[in-house]
Amino acid sequence: MKLATAIAYVAAQNAPTQKSVTHSGMSIAIEHPKGSMREIKNDDGQTVWKKQMQYDYGYIRNTQGRDGDEIDVMMGPLQQCSDAYVIHMVDMGPDVSERQDEDKVMLGFPSAGAARQAFHSHYPPDFYGGMTVVPVSEFKQRAMGKQVANFAV
């Protein structure tokens, strides 16, 4: 078995089961449930980042963020909330050629402070590039539009 095939096989065996949830009328795919281990490897198969998830983490289906992928989301404890907290992440990852700034949306958090604290429970301080607070109804309208959702101030 080739190394790349072996790595793909191991990754598939260790991948968390994806589940779907709905929040504020948006369909969210949870790739890394709370308590699971999220691990990122470089092209050589070496672990460059590993963290136990403190919150459910995934993406909002049928959206496109400023990085070209579906919008990443971290789910807080509240089933209903009035604001979405869009954190503008500065990618300081180990592979300089693969760095790409992106947004992480914090849904279900009671305040901007709680959303920022949750972000910092997963990422180092220098990854934080600011935050935009958007009413959930406006966030949903902008995120579910056909163009790239850019929430940068």
DSSP file (Angstrom, degrees, kcal/mol; ACC not computed):
  #  RESIDUE AA STRUCTURE BP1 BP2  ACC     N-H-->O    O-->H-N    N-H-->O    O-->H-N    TCO  KAPPA ALPHA  PHI   PSI    X-CA   Y-CA   Z-CA
    1    1 A M              0   0    0      0, 0.0     2,-0.0     0, 0.0     5,-0.0   0.000 360.0 360.0 360.0 130.3    0.0    0.0    0.0
    2    2 A K     >  -     0   0    0      1,-0.1     4,-2.6     4,-0.0     5,-0.2  -0.325 360.0-115.4 -68.8 153.8    1.4    3.4   -1.0
    3    3 A L  H  > S+     0   0    0      1,-0.2     4,-2.7     2,-0.2     5,-0.2   0.908 115.6  51.3 -58.1 -44.9    2.0    6.0    1.8
    4    4 A A  H  > S+     0   0    0      1,-0.2     4,-2.2     2,-0.2    -1,-0.2   0.891 111.4  48.1 -62.1 -38.5   -0.7    8.4    0.4
    5    5 A T  H  > S+     0   0    0      2,-0.2     4,-2.3     1,-0.2    -1,-0.2   0.904 111.7  50.0 -67.1 -41.1   -3.2    5.6    0.2
    6    6 A A  H  X S+     0   0    0     -4,-2.6     4,-2.6     2,-0.2    -2,-0.2   0.908 110.6  49.4 -64.1 -41.9   -2.4    4.5    3.8
    7    7 A I  H  X S+     0   0    0     -4,-2.7     4,-2.6     1,-0.2    -2,-0.2   0.926 111.7  48.6 -63.1 -44.5   -2.7    8.1    5.0
    8    8 A A  H  X S+     0   0    0     -4,-2.2     4,-2.2    -5,-0.2    -1,-0.2   0.891 111.7  50.3 -62.2 -39.7   -6.1    8.5    3.3
    9    9 A Y  H  X S+     0   0    0     -4,-2.3     4,-2.1     2,-0.2    -2,-0.2   0.933 111.9  46.2 -64.6 -46.4   -7.3    5.1    4.8
   10   10 A V  H  X S+     0   0    0     -4,-2.6     4,-1.8     1,-0.2    -2,-0.2   0.908 112.0  51.9 -63.2 -42.0   -6.2    6.1    8.3
   11   11 A A  H  X S+     0   0    0     -4,-2.6     4,-0.8     1,-0.2    -1,-0.2   0.909 109.7  49.4 -61.2 -41.8   -7.9    9.5    7.9
   12   12 A A  H  < S+     0   0    0     -4,-2.2     3,-0.4     1,-0.2    -1,-0.2   0.880 110.6  50.3 -65.6 -37.3  -11.1    7.9    6.8
   13   13 A Q  H  < S+     0   0    0     -4,-2.1    -1,-0.2     1,-0.2    -2,-0.2   0.817 116.5  41.3 -69.5 -30.4  -11.0    5.5    9.8
   14   14 A N  H  < S+     0   0    0     -4,-1.8    -1,-0.2    -5,-0.2    -2,-0.2   0.457  86.8 117.0 -96.8  -2.2  -10.5    8.4   12.2
   15   15 A A     <  -     0   0    0     -4,-0.8    17,-0.1    -3,-0.4     3,-0.1  -0.455  68.5-118.2 -70.2 134.9  -12.9   10.8   10.6
   16   16 A P        -     0   0    0      0, 0.0     2,-0.4     0, 0.0    -1,-0.1  -0.341  34.2 -97.2 -67.6 154.0  -15.9   11.8   12.9
   17   17 A T        -     0   0    0      1,-0.1     2,-0.3    -2,-0.0    13,-0.0  -0.582  41.1-126.8 -71.8 128.7  -19.3   10.9   11.7
   18   18 A Q        -     0   0    0     -2,-0.4     2,-0.3    14,-0.1    13,-0.2  -0.606  30.8-176.7 -80.4 134.8  -20.9   14.0   10.1
   19   19 A K  E     -A   30   0A   0     11,-1.6    11,-3.5    -2,-0.3     2,-0.4  -0.869  17.6-131.1-125.0 162.8  -24.2   15.0   11.4
   20   20 A S  E     +A   29   0A   0     -2,-0.3     2,-0.3     9,-0.2     9,-0.2  -0.916  23.4 174.7-115.7 141.7  -26.6   17.8   10.3
   21   21 A V  E     -A   28   0A   0      7,-2.5     7,-3.2    -2,-0.4     2,-0.4  -0.914  22.8-133.5-133.8 163.5  -28.3   20.4   12.5
   22   22 A T  E     +A   27   0A   0     -2,-0.3     2,-0.4     5,-0.2     5,-0.2  -0.980  22.0 177.0-120.3 133.6  -30.5   23.4   11.7
   23   23 A H  E >  S-A   26   0A   0      3,-2.1     3,-1.9    -2,-0.4    57,-0.1  -0.978  72.7 -15.6-137.9 122.9  -29.9   26.7   13.4
   24   24 A S  T 3  S-     0   0    0     55,-0.4     3,-0.1    -2,-0.4    -1,-0.1   0.825 128.7 -53.5  54.3  34.8  -32.0   29.8   12.5
   25   25 A G  T 3  S+     0   0    0      1,-0.3     2,-0.4   115,-0.0    -1,-0.3   0.548 112.2 121.1  80.5   7.5  -33.2   28.1    9.4
   26   26 A M  E <   -A   23   0A   0     -3,-1.9    -3,-2.1     2,-0.0     2,-0.5  -0.878  62.3-129.2-106.8 137.1  -29.7   27.3    8.1
   27   27 A S  E     -A   22   0A   0     -2,-0.4    34,-2.6    34,-0.2     2,-0.5  -0.728  29.1-168.7 -84.9 124.5  -28.6   23.7    7.4
   28   28 A I  E     -AB  21  60A   0     -7,-3.2    -7,-2.5    -2,-0.5     2,-0.6  -0.958  15.5-148.4-122.6 128.4  -25.2   23.1    9.1
   29   29 A A  E     -AB  20  59A   0     30,-2.6    30,-2.1    -2,-0.5     2,-0.8  -0.848  13.4-149.2 -92.8 122.3  -23.0   20.1    8.6
   30   30 A I  E     +AB  19  58A   0    -11,-3.5   -11,-1.6    -2,-0.6    28,-0.3  -0.837  23.9 169.0 -94.7 109.7  -21.1   19.2   11.8
   31   31 A E  E    S+     0   0A   0     26,-1.3    27,-0.2    -2,-0.8    -1,-0.2   0.794  74.5  31.0 -87.8 -33.0  -17.7   17.7   10.8
   32   32 A H  E    S- B   0  57A   0     25,-2.6    25,-1.8   -17,-0.1    -1,-0.3  -0.857  80.9-153.5-132.2  95.8  -16.1   17.8   14.3
   33   33 A P    >   -     0   0    0      0, 0.0     3,-2.5     0, 0.0    20,-0.3  -0.245  39.8 -78.1 -66.6 156.3  -18.5   17.3   17.2
   34   34 A K  T 3  S+     0   0    0      1,-0.3    20,-0.2    20,-0.1    22,-0.1  -0.283 121.8  25.1 -50.7 133.2  -17.8   18.7   20.6
   35   35 A G  T 3  S+     0   0    0     18,-3.5    -1,-0.3     1,-0.3    19,-0.1   0.159  95.8 117.2  93.7 -18.4  -15.3   16.4   22.3
   36   36 A S    <   -     0   0    0     -3,-2.5    17,-3.2    16,-0.1     2,-0.6  -0.348  69.6-112.0 -78.6 164.8  -13.8   15.0   19.1
   37   37 A M  E     -G   52   0B   0     15,-0.2     2,-0.5    -3,-0.1    15,-0.2  -0.876  25.3-158.3-100.5 120.8  -10.2   15.5   18.1
   38   38 A R  E     -G   51   0B   0     13,-3.1    13,-2.5    -2,-0.6     2,-0.4  -0.873  15.5-178.3 -99.2 127.9   -9.6   17.7   15.1
   39   39 A E  E     -G   50   0B   0     -2,-0.5     2,-0.5    11,-0.2    11,-0.2  -0.989  13.9-162.2-132.3 133.5   -6.3   17.1   13.4
   40   40 A I  E     -G   49   0B   0      9,-2.9     8,-3.0    -2,-0.4     9,-1.4  -0.963  11.1-167.6-117.5 131.1   -4.7   18.9   10.4
   41   41 A K  E     -G   47   0B   0     -2,-0.5     6,-0.2     6,-0.3     2,-0.1  -0.856  15.6-128.1-116.6 151.1   -1.8   17.3    8.5
   42   42 A N    >   -     0   0    0      4,-2.4     3,-2.1    -2,-0.3    -1,-0.0  -0.242  44.8 -84.9 -84.6-177.8    0.5   18.8    6.0
   43   43 A D  T 3  S+     0   0    0      1,-0.3    -1,-0.1     2,-0.1    -2,-0.0   0.704 128.9  59.0 -63.8 -19.4    1.2   17.2    2.6
   44   44 A D  T 3  S-     0   0    0      2,-0.1    -1,-0.3   -40,-0.0     3,-0.1   0.413 118.8-109.8 -88.8   1.6    3.9   15.0    4.1
   45   45 A G  S <  S+     0   0    0     -3,-2.1     2,-0.3     1,-0.3    -2,-0.1   0.558  72.5 140.1  83.4   7.8    1.3   13.5    6.5
   46   46 A Q        -     0   0    0      1,-0.1    -4,-2.4     2,-0.0     2,-0.4  -0.681  59.1-113.9 -87.3 137.7    2.8   15.2    9.6
   47   47 A T  E     +G   41   0B   0     -2,-0.3    -6,-0.3    -6,-0.2     3,-0.1  -0.559  37.9 170.7 -69.6 124.3    0.4   16.6   12.2
   48   48 A V  E     +     0   0B   0     -8,-3.0     2,-0.3    -2,-0.4    -7,-0.2   0.529  68.6  17.6-110.7 -12.5    0.7   20.4   12.2
   49   49 A W  E     +G   40   0B   0     -9,-1.4    -9,-2.9    44,-0.0    -1,-0.4  -0.936  60.7 173.6-160.0 135.0   -2.3   21.1   14.5
   50   50 A K  E     +G   39   0B   0     -2,-0.3     2,-0.3   -11,-0.2   -11,-0.2  -0.976   9.3 161.7-148.0 130.2   -4.4   19.0   16.8
   51   51 A K  E     -G   38   0B   0    -13,-2.5   -13,-3.1    -2,-0.3     2,-0.5  -0.990  38.0-124.3-152.2 137.5   -7.1   20.1   19.2
   52   52 A Q  E     -G   37   0B   0     -2,-0.3     2,-0.3   -15,-0.2   -15,-0.2  -0.732  43.0-116.9 -79.2 128.9  -10.0   18.6   21.1
   53   53 A M        -     0   0    0    -17,-3.2   -18,-3.5    -2,-0.5     3,-0.1  -0.501  26.8-172.2 -75.4 128.6  -13.1   20.4   20.1
   54   54 A Q  S    S+     0   0    0     -2,-0.3     2,-0.3   -20,-0.2    -1,-0.2   0.599  76.9  26.2 -90.3 -15.5  -14.9   22.3   22.8
   55   55 A Y  S    S-     0   0    0    -22,-0.1    21,-0.1   -23,-0.1   -20,-0.1  -0.954  98.9 -84.6-141.5 157.1  -17.8   23.1   20.5
   56   56 A D  E     - C   0  75A   0     19,-0.6    19,-2.7    -2,-0.3     2,-0.4  -0.434  50.2-165.8 -61.0 138.8  -19.5   21.5   17.5
   57   57 A Y  E     +BC  32  74A   0    -25,-1.8   -25,-2.6    17,-0.2   -26,-1.3  -0.994  28.9 102.8-135.0 135.9  -17.6   22.7   14.4
   58   58 A G  E     -BC  30  73A   0     15,-2.5    15,-2.4    -2,-0.4     2,-0.3  -0.762  57.0 -73.8-171.4-139.2  -18.6   22.5   10.7
   59   59 A Y  E     -BC  29  72A   0    -30,-2.1   -30,-2.6    13,-0.3     2,-0.6  -0.977  32.2-108.6-146.9 157.5  -19.9   24.6    7.9
   60   60 A I  E >   -B   28   0A   0     11,-2.5     3,-0.7    -2,-0.3    11,-0.5  -0.786  44.7-121.6 -89.2 119.7  -23.1   26.2    6.7
   61   61 A R  T 3  S+     0   0    0    -34,-2.6   -34,-0.2    -2,-0.6     3,-0.1  -0.220  87.1  16.9 -63.2 148.4  -24.4   24.3    3.6
   62   62 A N  T 3  S+     0   0    0      1,-0.2     2,-0.3    84,-0.0    -1,-0.2   0.836 100.5 111.2  60.2  38.8  -24.9   26.0    0.3
   63   63 A T    <   -     0   0    0     -3,-0.7     2,-0.4     8,-0.0    -1,-0.2  -0.845  53.9-147.5-129.0 168.5  -22.8   29.1    1.2
   64   64 A Q        -     0   0    0     79,-0.5    85,-2.9    83,-0.3     6,-0.3  -0.929  13.3-161.0-142.1 118.7  -19.5   30.4    0.0
   65   65 A G    >   -     0   0    0      4,-3.5     3,-1.9    -2,-0.4    85,-0.1  -0.221  42.4 -88.8 -87.0-178.9  -17.1   32.3    2.3
   66   66 A R  T 3  S+     0   0    0     83,-0.5    84,-0.1     1,-0.3    35,-0.1   0.629 125.5  60.0 -70.8 -11.7  -14.3   34.6    1.3
   67   67 A D  T 3  S-     0   0    0      2,-0.2    -1,-0.3    36,-0.1     3,-0.1   0.445 117.5-110.5 -90.6  -0.9  -11.9   31.7    1.2
   68   68 A G  S <  S+     0   0    0     -3,-1.9     2,-0.1     1,-0.4    -2,-0.1   0.217  88.0  99.6  93.0 -15.2  -14.0   30.0   -1.5
   69   69 A D  S    S-     0   0    0      1,-0.2    -4,-3.5    -5,-0.1    -1,-0.4  -0.448  89.4 -75.8 -94.2 172.3  -15.2   27.2    0.8
   70   70 A E        -     0   0    0     -6,-0.3     2,-0.2    -2,-0.1    -6,-0.2  -0.354  67.8 -83.5 -64.0 153.6  -18.5   26.9    2.6
   71   71 A I        -     0   0    0    -11,-0.5   -11,-2.5    72,-0.1    -1,-0.1  -0.411  44.1-129.9 -68.9 125.1  -18.7   29.2    5.6
   72   72 A D  E     -Cd  59 104A   0     31,-0.7    33,-2.4   -13,-0.2     2,-0.4  -0.451  28.6-170.5 -72.2 145.0  -17.1   27.6    8.7
   73   73 A V  E     -Cd  58 105A   0    -15,-2.4   -15,-2.5    31,-0.2     2,-0.5  -1.000  20.4-158.4-142.6 141.0  -19.2   27.7   11.9
   74   74 A M  E     -Cd  57 106A   0     31,-2.9    33,-2.1    -2,-0.4     2,-0.6  -0.983  24.8-138.0-115.6 130.2  -18.7   27.0   15.5
   75   75 A M  E     -Cd  56 107A   0    -19,-2.7   -19,-0.6    -2,-0.5    33,-0.2  -0.780  15.0-160.4 -99.2 122.0  -21.9   26.2   17.4
   76   76 A G        -     0   0    0     31,-4.0    33,-0.2    -2,-0.6   -20,-0.1  -0.147  37.6 -91.4 -84.6-173.7  -22.5   27.6   20.9
   77   77 A P  S    S+     0   0    0      0, 0.0     2,-0.3     0, 0.0    32,-0.2   0.644  93.5  94.1 -79.4 -15.9  -24.9   26.3   23.5
   78   78 A L        -     0   0    0     30,-2.6    -2,-0.2     1,-0.1     3,-0.1  -0.622  55.5-160.2 -86.5 133.9  -27.9   28.5   22.6
   79   79 A Q  S    S+     0   0    0     -2,-0.3   -55,-0.4     1,-0.2     2,-0.4   0.766  85.7  32.8 -77.6 -26.4  -30.6   27.2   20.2
   80   80 A Q  S    S+     0   0    0     28,-0.1     2,-0.3   -57,-0.1    -1,-0.2  -0.990  70.2 162.6-130.7 140.5  -31.8   30.7   19.5
   81   81 A C        -     0   0    0     -2,-0.4    55,-0.1    -3,-0.1     3,-0.0  -0.985  35.9-139.4-152.3 157.3  -29.7   33.9   19.4
   82   82 A S  S    S+     0   0    0     -2,-0.3    54,-2.4     1,-0.1    55,-0.3   0.744  82.9  45.9 -92.0 -24.3  -30.1   37.4   18.0
   83   83 A D  E     -E  135   0A   0     26,-0.3     2,-0.4    52,-0.3    25,-0.4  -0.904  60.4-148.5-125.5 149.5  -26.5   37.9   16.6
   84   84 A A  E     -E  134   0A   0     50,-3.6    50,-2.6    -2,-0.3     2,-0.7  -0.928  19.4-145.1-105.7 138.3  -24.0   36.0   14.6
   85   85 A Y  E     -EF 133 106A   0     21,-2.0    21,-2.8    -2,-0.4     2,-0.8  -0.914  10.7-161.9-109.7 110.6  -20.3   36.8   15.5
   86   86 A V  E     -EF 132 105A   0     46,-3.0    46,-2.5    -2,-0.7     2,-0.5  -0.827   5.4-161.2 -98.6 109.8  -18.1   36.7   12.4
   87   87 A I  E     -EF 131 104A   0     17,-2.9    17,-2.6    -2,-0.8     2,-1.1  -0.800  12.7-140.7 -94.9 128.0  -14.5   36.3   13.4
   88   88 A H  E     - F   0 103A   0     42,-2.5    41,-1.6    -2,-0.5     2,-0.3  -0.758  24.4-153.0 -90.5 100.6  -12.0   37.3   10.8
   89   89 A M  E     -EF 128 102A   0     13,-2.5    13,-1.3    -2,-1.1     2,-0.7  -0.567   9.3-149.3 -82.6 134.1   -9.3   34.7   11.2
   90   90 A V        -     0   0    0     37,-3.2     2,-0.7    -2,-0.3    11,-0.1  -0.916  23.3-133.1 -98.5 113.8   -5.7   35.5   10.2
   91   91 A D        +     0   0    0     -2,-0.7    10,-0.1     1,-0.1     8,-0.1  -0.572  35.2 166.7 -75.3 113.2   -4.2   32.1    9.1
   92   92 A M        +     0   0    0     -2,-0.7    -1,-0.1     8,-0.1     4,-0.1  -0.051  24.7 152.2-112.9  28.2   -0.9   31.7   10.7
   93   93 A G        -     0   0    0      2,-0.1     6,-0.1     1,-0.1     5,-0.1  -0.020  58.4-106.8 -60.3 165.9   -0.6   28.0    9.8
   94   94 A P  S    S+     0   0    0      0, 0.0     2,-1.1     0, 0.0     3,-0.1   0.736 105.0  72.3 -71.0 -24.1    2.8   26.3    9.4
   95   95 A D    >   -     0   0    0      1,-0.2     3,-2.0     3,-0.1     4,-0.4  -0.763  65.0-170.5 -96.3  95.1    2.6   26.0    5.6
   96   96 A V  G >  S+     0   0    0     -2,-1.1     3,-1.3     1,-0.3    -1,-0.2   0.857  83.4  56.0 -54.9 -41.2    3.1   29.6    4.4
   97   97 A S  G 3  S+     0   0    0      1,-0.3    -1,-0.3    -3,-0.1    -2,-0.1   0.678 109.8  47.1 -67.6 -16.3    2.2   28.8    0.8
   98   98 A E  G <  S+     0   0    0     -3,-2.0    -1,-0.3    -5,-0.1    -2,-0.2   0.356  81.3 123.6-106.6   4.1   -1.2   27.4    2.0
   99   99 A R    <   +     0   0    0     -3,-1.3     2,-0.3    -4,-0.4    -7,-0.1  -0.423  30.4 168.9 -68.0 138.3   -2.2   30.2    4.3
  100  100 A Q        -     0   0    0     -2,-0.1    -8,-0.1     2,-0.0   -33,-0.1  -0.878  30.8-129.5-153.2 117.1   -5.6   31.8    3.5
  101  101 A D        +     0   0    0     -2,-0.3     2,-0.3   -10,-0.1   -11,-0.2  -0.352  39.2 164.1 -65.1 147.4   -7.5   34.2    5.8
  102  102 A E  E     - F   0  89A   0    -13,-1.3   -13,-2.5   -35,-0.1     2,-0.4  -0.938  35.1 -99.9-154.9 172.3  -11.1   33.2    6.3
  103  103 A D  E     - F   0  88A   0     -2,-0.3   -31,-0.7   -15,-0.2     2,-0.5  -0.808  19.6-160.2-102.8 145.0  -14.1   33.9    8.5
  104  104 A K  E     -dF  72  87A   0    -17,-2.6   -17,-2.9    -2,-0.4     2,-0.5  -0.993  15.3-148.0-120.2 120.9  -15.3   31.7   11.3
  105  105 A V  E     -dF  73  86A   0    -33,-2.4   -31,-2.9    -2,-0.5     2,-0.7  -0.776   3.1-154.9 -95.5 130.6  -18.9   32.2   12.3
  106  106 A M  E     +dF  74  85A   0    -21,-2.8   -21,-2.0    -2,-0.5     2,-0.4  -0.913  18.4 179.8-106.4 110.8  -19.9   31.8   15.9
  107  107 A L  E     +d   75   0A   0    -33,-2.1   -31,-4.0    -2,-0.7   -23,-0.1  -0.875  59.3  27.3-111.9 144.0  -23.6   30.9   16.2
  108  108 A G  S    S+     0   0    0    -25,-0.4   -30,-2.6    -2,-0.4    -1,-0.2   0.732  82.1 133.3  83.4  22.5  -25.5   30.2   19.4
  109  109 A F        -     0   0    0    -26,-0.3    -1,-0.3    -3,-0.3   -26,-0.3  -0.852  55.7-137.8-106.6 144.8  -23.3   32.4   21.7
  110  110 A P  S    S+     0   0    0      0, 0.0     2,-0.3     0, 0.0    -1,-0.1   0.676  79.3   2.8 -76.0 -16.7  -24.8   34.8   24.2
  111  111 A S  S  > S-     0   0    0      1,-0.1     4,-2.1   -28,-0.0     5,-0.1  -0.981  72.4-103.1-160.4 165.9  -22.3   37.6   23.6
  112  112 A A  H  > S+     0   0    0     -2,-0.3     4,-2.6     1,-0.2     5,-0.2   0.882 120.8  54.5 -62.3 -38.6  -19.4   38.8   21.5
  113  113 A G  H  > S+     0   0    0      1,-0.2     4,-2.3     2,-0.2    -1,-0.2   0.903 108.1  47.7 -62.9 -41.5  -17.1   38.1   24.5
  114  114 A A  H  > S+     0   0    0      2,-0.2     4,-2.1     1,-0.2    -1,-0.2   0.884 112.1  50.4 -67.1 -38.2  -18.3   34.5   24.7
  115  115 A A  H  X S+     0   0    0     -4,-2.1     4,-2.2     2,-0.2    -2,-0.2   0.921 111.8  47.2 -65.4 -43.7  -17.9   34.0   21.0
  116  116 A R  H  X S+     0   0    0     -4,-2.6     4,-2.5     1,-0.2    -2,-0.2   0.906 110.8  51.9 -64.7 -41.1  -14.3   35.4   21.1
  117  117 A Q  H  X S+     0   0    0     -4,-2.3     4,-1.0     1,-0.2    -1,-0.2   0.904 109.3  50.3 -61.7 -41.3  -13.5   33.2   24.1
  118  118 A A  H  < S+     0   0    0     -4,-2.1     3,-0.4     2,-0.2     4,-0.3   0.910 109.5  51.2 -63.6 -42.0  -14.7   30.1   22.3
  119  119 A F  H >X S+     0   0    0     -4,-2.2     4,-1.8     1,-0.2     3,-1.8   0.938 109.5  50.0 -57.9 -47.6  -12.6   31.1   19.2
  120  120 A H  H 3< S+     0   0    0     -4,-2.5    -1,-0.2     1,-0.3    -2,-0.2   0.679  97.5  68.1 -69.4 -16.6   -9.5   31.4   21.5
  121  121 A S  T 3< S+     0   0    0     -4,-1.0    -1,-0.3    -3,-0.4    -2,-0.2   0.625 115.3  28.3 -74.3  -9.7  -10.2   28.0   23.0
  122  122 A H  T <4 S+     0   0    0     -3,-1.8    -2,-0.2    -4,-0.3    -1,-0.2   0.624 123.1  41.5-118.7 -24.3   -9.3   26.5   19.6
  123  123 A Y  S  < S-     0   0    0     -4,-1.8    -1,-0.2     2,-0.0     5,-0.0  -0.923  82.6-103.3-131.0 151.2   -6.9   29.0   18.0
  124  124 A P    >   -     0   0    0      0, 0.0     3,-1.9     0, 0.0     4,-0.3  -0.294  40.2-105.9 -68.1 158.9   -3.9   31.0   19.3
  125  125 A P  G >  S+     0   0    0      0, 0.0     3,-1.6     0, 0.0    -5,-0.0   0.815 116.2  62.7 -56.3 -34.6   -4.3   34.8   19.9
  126  126 A D  G 3  S+     0   0    0      1,-0.3   -36,-0.0     3,-0.0     0, 0.0   0.557  92.2  66.0 -74.2  -3.8   -2.4   35.8   16.7
  127  127 A F  G <  S+     0   0    0     -3,-1.9   -37,-3.2   -38,-0.1     2,-0.5   0.615  80.0  97.4 -84.3 -14.0   -5.1   34.1   14.6
  128  128 A Y  E <   +E   89   0A   0     -3,-1.6   -39,-0.2    -4,-0.3     3,-0.1  -0.657  42.4 169.1 -81.8 120.1   -7.7   36.6   15.7
  129  129 A G  E     -     0   0A   0    -41,-1.6     2,-0.2    -2,-0.5    -1,-0.1   0.166  56.7 -73.5-116.8  17.2   -8.1   39.4   13.2
  130  130 A G  E     -     0   0A   0     22,-0.0   -42,-2.5     2,-0.0    -1,-0.5  -0.518  45.9-104.9 116.1 175.0  -11.2   41.2   14.5
  131  131 A M  E     -E   87   0A   0    -44,-0.2     2,-0.5    -2,-0.2   -44,-0.2  -0.998  10.7-156.6-144.9 142.7  -15.0   40.5   14.7
  132  132 A T  E     -E   86   0A   0    -46,-2.5   -46,-3.0    -2,-0.3     2,-0.5  -0.990  15.6-148.1-117.6 127.9  -18.1   41.7   13.0
  133  133 A V  E     +E   85   0A   0     -2,-0.5   -48,-0.2   -48,-0.2    -2,-0.0  -0.857  22.4 177.7 -97.3 125.2  -21.4   41.4   14.8
  134  134 A V  E     -E   84   0A   0    -50,-2.6   -50,-3.6    -2,-0.5    -2,-0.0  -0.990  35.7-109.5-129.7 131.6  -24.3   40.8   12.5
  135  135 A P  E >>  -E   83   0A   0      0, 0.0     4,-2.9     0, 0.0     3,-0.5  -0.366  34.2-121.1 -55.2 139.1  -28.0   40.2   13.4
  136  136 A V  H 3> S+     0   0    0    -54,-2.4     4,-3.0     1,-0.3     5,-0.2   0.866 111.7  55.4 -54.6 -40.4  -28.8   36.6   12.6
  137  137 A S  H 3> S+     0   0    0    -55,-0.3     4,-1.8     1,-0.2    -1,-0.3   0.904 112.6  42.1 -61.8 -40.4  -31.5   37.5   10.1
  138  138 A E  H <> S+     0   0    0     -3,-0.5     4,-2.6     2,-0.2     5,-0.3   0.904 113.3  53.0 -70.9 -41.9  -29.1   39.7    8.1
  139  139 A F  H  X S+     0   0    0     -4,-2.9     4,-3.3     1,-0.2     5,-0.3   0.944 109.6  48.6 -57.0 -48.5  -26.3   37.1    8.4
  140  140 A K  H  X S+     0   0    0     -4,-3.0     4,-2.4     1,-0.2    -1,-0.2   0.921 111.3  49.6 -59.3 -46.0  -28.6   34.5    7.0
  141  141 A Q  H  < S+     0   0    0     -4,-1.8     4,-0.3    -5,-0.2    -1,-0.2   0.922 117.3  40.4 -60.4 -45.6  -29.7   36.7    4.1
  142  142 A R  H >< S+     0   0    0     -4,-2.6     3,-0.8     1,-0.2    -2,-0.2   0.896 116.9  48.4 -71.3 -40.7  -26.2   37.6    3.2
  143  143 A A  H 3< S+     0   0    0     -4,-3.3   -79,-0.5    -5,-0.3    -2,-0.2   0.858 111.3  48.9 -69.5 -35.5  -24.7   34.1    3.7
  144  144 A M  T 3< S+     0   0    0     -4,-2.4    -1,-0.2    -5,-0.3    -2,-0.2   0.443  89.4 109.8 -87.7   1.4  -27.4   32.3    1.7
  145  145 A G  S <  S-     0   0    0     -3,-0.8   -81,-0.2    -4,-0.3     4,-0.1  -0.175  82.5-111.4 -67.6 169.7  -27.1   34.7   -1.3
  146  146 A K  S    S+     0   0    0      2,-0.1     2,-0.2   -83,-0.1    -1,-0.1   0.592  93.9  71.1 -83.0 -11.0  -25.5   33.5   -4.5
  147  147 A Q  S    S-     0   0    0     -5,-0.2   -83,-0.3     1,-0.1     2,-0.2  -0.496 102.2 -72.6 -99.9 173.0  -22.4   35.6   -4.2
  148  148 A V        -     0   0    0     -2,-0.2     2,-0.8     1,-0.1   -83,-0.2  -0.455  47.2-128.3 -64.9 130.6  -19.4   35.3   -1.8
  149  149 A A        +     0   0    0    -85,-2.9     2,-0.6    -2,-0.2   -83,-0.5  -0.741  31.9 179.4 -84.7 110.1  -20.4   36.3    1.7
  150  150 A N        +     0   0    0     -2,-0.8   -85,-0.0   -85,-0.1    -3,-0.0  -0.955  13.5 170.4-116.7 116.3  -17.8   38.8    2.9
  151  151 A F        +     0   0    0     -2,-0.6    -1,-0.1   -64,-0.1   -65,-0.1   0.263  31.1 132.5-107.9   9.7  -18.4   40.2    6.3
  152  152 A A              0   0    0      1,-0.1    -2,-0.1   -65,-0.1   -22,-0.0  -0.335 360.0 360.0 -64.3 144.4  -15.1   42.0    6.7
  153  153 A V              0   0    0     -2,-0.0    -1,-0.1     0, 0.0   -23,-0.0   0.448 360.0 360.0 -84.0 360.0  -15.4   45.6    8.0
